[in-house]
Amino acid sequence: MKAGRRKSVIAGTNGRSKASALLDDQVYRRIYEAIGGQELPPGTRLREDQMRQIFGVSRARIRKVFSRLAFEGLVQIEPNRGASVARPSAEEARETFAARATSMMVMCLSPDIITPFTLIVWVSLPAR
């Protein structure tokens, strides 16, 4: 009896963590899209309290999302100043655009078209 009870408690905890991760992803995706769509242009201050109210989540969750965006280079976090949308240099912007375009092309290609040879050729092409 106790073993069955423990199993359901563990499953319940796992379900909450999945829901939590899903909520993190939703908040992340919305901010990511706002940055990419220029709704939040470079240099825009991202205030934790304002974001918390917009999304109806905790400040800790907003901080986690900001950290993820900072890891990807979309947000800059400065101690005692908060977060803001990153201001990439022209070269960084070109590199980011090229990387995203490449990943989109890979995702769109059918698996039977992607062979080791086509990947080698594609990777060896000079960057523009």
Secondary structure, DSSP 4 states (H G I P E B T S, - for coil): -HHHHHHHHHHHHHHHHHHHHHHHHHHHHHHHHHHHTTSS-TT-EE-HHHHHHHHT--HHHHHHHHHHHHHTTSEEEETTTEEEE----HHHHHHHHHHHHHHHHHHHS-TTT--HHHHHHHHHSPP-
